[in-house]
Amino acid sequence: MRVEAVTASTGGVEGTQAPSQTRDFMTLLVAQLQAQDPLAPMDPSQFLAQLAQLQSVSELTGIGTLLAQMHADQALAPALTLIGRTVSWHDAVSGQLVSAAVEQVTLSADGARVMAGGTELTLDQIVTVA
């Protein structure tokens, strides 16, 4: 069974949380098996239910990873279409309309950013695209 960490800038499961939970669960399960009374062993249905819960946690962690990747892709996709195109924005200091070609796109914690004419812009700052 494969368990991967989930990291995302928008929240979600922290990188060490899911593997730690799995490790803790397995430690408790082994301790429970070692401490059980040999004359009254654990009910097999309870054991299977616990294993099913572990599998569910693993699957939910995988789904969380996919959702985080999809969210990052959705935030980045509109900005990627701007590479090489000319965008216009209002200069923060002078207030004048400035235009330049988009050279680079990055994804940060607060969304996609484009680099145009040496200025880093959020998508909200862009007025026109040509």
KAQUIFEN-V909361 format. One record per residue. N is the residue number from 1. RES is the residue in one letter. OMEGA is omega in whole degrees, 0 to 359 (none if undefined). Layout:
# KAQUIFEN-V909361
N&RES&OMEGA ; N&RES&OMEGA
This chain:
# KAQUIFEN-V909361
1&M&184 ; 2&R&178 ; 3&V&180 ; 4&E&178 ; 5&A&178 ; 6&V&173 ; 7&T&179 ; 8&A&180 ; 9&S&184 ; 10&T&180 ; 11&G&181 ; 12&G&182 ; 13&V&179 ; 14&E&187 ; 15&G&184 ; 16&T&186 ; 17&Q&184 ; 18&A&178 ; 19&P&179 ; 20&S&178 ; 21&Q&179 ; 22&T&180 ; 23&R&179 ; 24&D&180 ; 25&F&181 ; 26&M&177 ; 27&T&178 ; 28&L&180 ; 29&L&179 ; 30&V&178 ; 31&A&179 ; 32&Q&179 ; 33&L&180 ; 34&Q&184 ; 35&A&183 ; 36&Q&180 ; 37&D&181 ; 38&P&180 ; 39&L&178 ; 40&A&183 ; 41&P&180 ; 42&M&176 ; 43&D&181 ; 44&P&180 ; 45&S&176 ; 46&Q&179 ; 47&F&179 ; 48&L&178 ; 49&A&179 ; 50&Q&177 ; 51&L&177 ; 52&A&177 ; 53&Q&178 ; 54&L&178 ; 55&Q&178 ; 56&S&178 ; 57&V&179 ; 58&S&180 ; 59&E&178 ; 60&L&176 ; 61&T&177 ; 62&G&178 ; 63&I&177 ; 64&G&177 ; 65&T&180 ; 66&L&179 ; 67&L&178 ; 68&A&178 ; 69&Q&179 ; 70&M&180 ; 71&H&179 ; 72&A&180 ; 73&D&180 ; 74&Q&179 ; 75&A&185 ; 76&L&186 ; 77&A&180 ; 78&P&181 ; 79&A&180 ; 80&L&180 ; 81&T&182 ; 82&L&183 ; 83&I&180 ; 84&G&180 ; 85&R&180 ; 86&T&179 ; 87&V&177 ; 88&S&178 ; 89&W&178 ; 90&H&179 ; 91&D&183 ; 92&A&183 ; 93&V&186 ; 94&S&182 ; 95&G&180 ; 96&Q&178 ; 97&L&182 ; 98&V&179 ; 99&S&176 ; 100&A&178 ; 101&A&178 ; 102&V&183 ; 103&E&188 ; 104&Q&176 ; 105&V&177 ; 106&T&177 ; 107&L&179 ; 108&S&182 ; 109&A&182 ; 110&D&175 ; 111&G&181 ; 112&A&177 ; 113&R&178 ; 114&V&176 ; 115&M&180 ; 116&A&179 ; 117&G&180 ; 118&G&180 ; 119&T&176 ; 120&E&184 ; 121&L&168 ; 122&T&180 ; 123&L&179 ; 124&D&182 ; 125&Q&183 ; 126&I&182 ; 127&V&180 ; 128&T&176 ; 129&V&180 ; 130&A&none
